[in-house]
Amino acid sequence: MAFTGTLDKCKACDKTVHVVDMLTLEGVPYHKTCFKCSHCKGNLVMSTYSSMDGVLYCKPHFEQLFKESGNFSKNFQT
């Protein structure tokens, strides 16, 4: 029996994700090394991440960027 690999592509880098290096978040595959905060690029773990519109954030940056401000607009600071 030959192993044919996987067709899953990492959402972050769009390269093939092998089963041993895969994290699946809400049905979306990522490499373990690509599972990072989009703001600070820090590594995330399944218990310490947040996401908004499919973009990953660490908890501190998620709270900083999306803190409730009395309206529904995003508070991005560049």
Steps between C-alpha positions, in 0.01 A plus 500: 500500500658825389441828683373754249518805728241765554341767286440736795655845459599723793279809513797719600764395244295301243747210504410134552450404864604150601301329774787503752539879469131595482278700732137519397304800617127498421571264209781718361850345487816683614862397544594507868766759412250717306253521790604854603348830603458717191593809703813402697588173319520320836430126505149403606361189663144376473409628847641853459382634168214714376385565146302764318385446141739202472807700613691362800603708802650438842262587785675830596501636144145385435382692806711804406375512141137402549417634846140609526485869416127564487476443125549212260802635310840337537759699695813429296803702595788492252 
